[in-house]
Structure formats: structure tokens, C-alpha cells
């Protein structure tokens, strides 16, 4: 059984699972919009699994923060990251990646 959720229900689901700090507010908004676009473009419904989302996606405030985890030499810019994995842009600096 599937249920359609709006953005506020989406954010409440993070709170209900004690994962409210996993993503920033703007990060949750960007992730929600990405998932909605994915459903619209593929026709496939996604199950809202907060734990899976927290394991599959990671938010970074900057390229430099990402490079601390993955290395500056291998990922000198955002294009190199986009070549490796899905990148969801939040604003000019911050982004979410599909963890790889």
C-alpha cells in the first residue's frame, strides 16, 4: 500500500525516526524535490524509508567538506563528483550526494 506525502509529512517522518538532524531544512527540501522528480520521470513510486535515505544520501555544506571525506586529488571540483555519483544541488555551495 502506497501513500502520497507532502513536504511537511516528509520532514515529520525524519523527526518521528529521530533523524531530524540528518539533513538541513533546505537539504530535505532539495531531496524531497529530487525524489518527486524521479517518481514523475520514471513512473515508479518510491517507498518512504527514512533510514534508507539516511544511509543512501549525505549532505555537504561545501566542496571542501566533501573533500575531507573523499579526497581533494580525486575530486577537485563538483564535476568530478557528478561523474561518480548523483549530486543534488541545494544552493551555490551545499549539496547532497548518493553515497558511493
Phi and psi in degrees as GROMACS dihedral restraints (atoms count N, CA, C in turn):
[ dihedral_restraints ]
;  ai    aj    ak    al  type     phi  dphi    fc
    3     4     5     6     1  -108.8    20    10
    4     5     6     7     1   150.1    20    10
    6     7     8     9     1  -133.1    20    10
    7     8     9    10     1   133.5    20    10
    9    10    11    12     1   -81.3    20    10
   10    11    12    13     1   133.2    20    10
   12    13    14    15     1  -120.5    20    10
   13    14    15    16     1   149.1    20    10
   15    16    17    18     1   -95.3    20    10
   16    17    18    19     1   179.7    20    10
   18    19    20    21     1   -60.9    20    10
   19    20    21    22     1   -39.2    20    10
   21    22    23    24     1   -68.4    20    10
   22    23    24    25     1   -37.2    20    10
   24    25    26    27     1   -67.1    20    10
   25    26    27    28     1   -35.5    20    10
   27    28    29    30     1   -61.2    20    10
   28    29    30    31     1   -48.5    20    10
   30    31    32    33     1   -68.4    20    10
   31    32    33    34     1   -36.6    20    10
   33    34    35    36     1   -61.9    20    10
   34    35    36    37     1   -35.0    20    10
   36    37    38    39     1   -62.9    20    10
   37    38    39    40     1   -36.7    20    10
   39    40    41    42     1   -64.4    20    10
   40    41    42    43     1   -43.8    20    10
   42    43    44    45     1   -63.6    20    10
   43    44    45    46     1   -43.6    20    10
   45    46    47    48     1   -62.6    20    10
   46    47    48    49     1   -24.4    20    10
   48    49    50    51     1   -99.7    20    10
   49    50    51    52     1    12.1    20    10
   51    52    53    54     1    57.5    20    10
   52    53    54    55     1    36.1    20    10
   54    55    56    57     1  -121.0    20    10
   55    56    57    58     1    25.5    20    10
   57    58    59    60     1   -61.8    20    10
   58    59    60    61     1   -22.0    20    10
   60    61    62    63     1   -98.8    20    10
   61    62    63    64     1     5.8    20    10
   63    64    65    66     1   -64.7    20    10
   64    65    66    67     1   -38.7    20    10
   66    67    68    69     1  -132.4    20    10
   67    68    69    70     1   151.7    20    10
   69    70    71    72     1   -69.0    20    10
   70    71    72    73     1   168.2    20    10
   72    73    74    75     1   -57.4    20    10
   73    74    75    76     1   -48.0    20    10
   75    76    77    78     1   -65.3    20    10
   76    77    78    79     1   -33.4    20    10
   78    79    80    81     1   -65.8    20    10
   79    80    81    82     1   -43.3    20    10
   81    82    83    84     1   -62.1    20    10
   82    83    84    85     1   -40.9    20    10
   84    85    86    87     1   -61.9    20    10
   85    86    87    88     1   -46.0    20    10
   87    88    89    90     1   -64.9    20    10
   88    89    90    91     1   -41.8    20    10
   90    91    92    93     1   -65.5    20    10
   91    92    93    94     1   -43.2    20    10
   93    94    95    96     1   -59.3    20    10
   94    95    96    97     1   -47.6    20    10
   96    97    98    99     1   -64.0    20    10
   97    98    99   100     1   -39.4    20    10
   99   100   101   102     1   -61.2    20    10
  100   101   102   103     1   -46.2    20    10
  102   103   104   105     1   -65.7    20    10
  103   104   105   106     1   -38.5    20    10
  105   106   107   108     1   -63.5    20    10
  106   107   108   109     1   -44.1    20    10
  108   109   110   111     1   -62.9    20    10
  109   110   111   112     1   -39.6    20    10
  111   112   113   114     1   -60.1    20    10
  112   113   114   115     1   -47.0    20    10
  114   115   116   117     1   -61.2    20    10
  115   116   117   118     1   -43.8    20    10
  117   118   119   120     1   -63.8    20    10
  118   119   120   121     1   -40.1    20    10
  120   121   122   123     1   -78.8    20    10
  121   122   123   124     1   -27.4    20    10
  123   124   125   126     1  -102.9    20    10
  124   125   126   127     1   -19.0    20    10
  126   127   128   129     1    75.2    20    10
  127   128   129   130     1     6.7    20    10
  129   130   131   132     1   -98.5    20    10
  130   131   132   133     1   130.4    20    10
  132   133   134   135     1   -83.3    20    10
  133   134   135   136     1   142.1    20    10
  135   136   137   138     1  -105.6    20    10
  136   137   138   139     1   135.1    20    10
  138   139   140   141     1   -77.8    20    10
  139   140   141   142     1   133.5    20    10
  141   142   143   144     1   -79.0    20    10
  142   143   144   145     1   100.1    20    10
  144   145   146   147     1  -122.8    20    10
  145   146   147   148     1    97.9    20    10
  147   148   149   150     1   -60.6    20    10
  148   149   150   151     1   -43.2    20    10
  150   151   152   153     1   -62.3    20    10
  151   152   153   154     1   -43.1    20    10
  153   154   155   156     1   -62.8    20    10
  154   155   156   157     1   -42.3    20    10
  156   157   158   159     1   -62.1    20    10
  157   158   159   160     1   -39.8    20    10
  159   160   161   162     1   -68.2    20    10
  160   161   162   163     1   -28.5    20    10
  162   163   164   165     1   -83.4    20    10
  163   164   165   166     1   -32.7    20    10
  165   166   167   168     1   -88.6    20    10
  166   167   168   169     1   -19.8    20    10
  168   169   170   171     1  -130.0    20    10
  169   170   171   172     1   146.8    20    10
  171   172   173   174     1  -136.5    20    10
  172   173   174   175     1   135.2    20    10
  174   175   176   177     1   -97.3    20    10
  175   176   177   178     1   139.4    20    10
  177   178   179   180     1  -127.6    20    10
  178   179   180   181     1   138.0    20    10
  180   181   182   183     1   -77.8    20    10
  181   182   183   184     1   -20.2    20    10
  183   184   185   186     1  -161.6    20    10
  184   185   186   187     1   166.0    20    10
  186   187   188   189     1   -61.3    20    10
  187   188   189   190     1   -39.9    20    10
  189   190   191   192     1   -61.9    20    10
  190   191   192   193     1   -40.4    20    10
  192   193   194   195     1   -63.8    20    10
  193   194   195   196     1   -42.2    20    10
  195   196   197   198     1   -60.1    20    10
  196   197   198   199     1   -44.3    20    10
  198   199   200   201     1   -62.8    20    10
  199   200   201   202     1   -27.6    20    10
  201   202   203   204     1   -63.2    20    10
  202   203   204   205     1   -33.0    20    10
  204   205   206   207     1   -86.5    20    10
  205   206   207   208     1   -36.4    20    10
  207   208   209   210     1  -115.0    20    10
  208   209   210   211     1   -12.6    20    10
  210   211   212   213     1   103.1    20    10
  211   212   213   214     1   135.5    20    10
  213   214   215   216     1   -76.9    20    10
  214   215   216   217     1   -35.6    20    10
  216   217   218   219     1   -65.2    20    10
  217   218   219   220     1   -41.1    20    10
  219   220   221   222     1   -77.4    20    10
  220   221   222   223     1   -26.5    20    10
  222   223   224   225     1  -133.2    20    10
  223   224   225   226     1    74.2    20    10
  225   226   227   228     1   -73.3    20    10
  226   227   228   229     1   -18.3    20    10
  228   229   230   231     1  -153.2    20    10
  229   230   231   232     1   173.8    20    10
  231   232   233   234     1   -65.8    20    10
  232   233   234   235     1   -30.6    20    10
  234   235   236   237     1   -61.0    20    10
  235   236   237   238     1   -38.7    20    10
  237   238   239   240     1   -65.5    20    10
  238   239   240   241     1   -35.4    20    10
  240   241   242   243     1   -69.4    20    10
  241   242   243   244     1   -43.8    20    10
  243   244   245   246     1   -63.1    20    10
  244   245   246   247     1   -27.5    20    10
  246   247   248   249     1   -69.2    20    10
  247   248   249   250     1   -29.8    20    10
  249   250   251   252     1   -89.8    20    10
  250   251   252   253     1   -35.3    20    10
  252   253   254   255     1  -156.2    20    10
  253   254   255   256     1   173.1    20    10
  255   256   257   258     1   -71.2    20    10
  256   257   258   259     1   132.4    20    10
  258   259   260   261     1  -121.3    20    10
  259   260   261   262     1   128.2    20    10
  261   262   263   264     1  -110.2    20    10
  262   263   264   265     1   110.8    20    10
  264   265   266   267     1   -76.7    20    10
  265   266   267   268     1   133.3    20    10
  267   268   269   270     1   -98.6    20    10
  268   269   270   271     1   -49.3    20    10
  270   271   272   273     1  -152.5    20    10
  271   272   273   274     1  -160.4    20    10
  273   274   275   276     1   -63.3    20    10
  274   275   276   277     1   -28.6    20    10
  276   277   278   279     1  -111.0    20    10
  277   278   279   280     1   -44.1    20    10
  279   280   281   282     1   -90.8    20    10
  280   281   282   283     1   154.2    20    10
  282   283   284   285     1  -159.6    20    10
  283   284   285   286     1   165.5    20    10
  285   286   287   288     1  -118.4    20    10
  286   287   288   289     1   141.5    20    10
  288   289   290   291     1  -119.1    20    10
  289   290   291   292     1   154.4    20    10
  291   292   293   294     1   -79.4    20    10
  292   293   294   295     1   119.8    20    10
  294   295   296   297     1   -60.8    20    10
  295   296   297   298     1   137.1    20    10
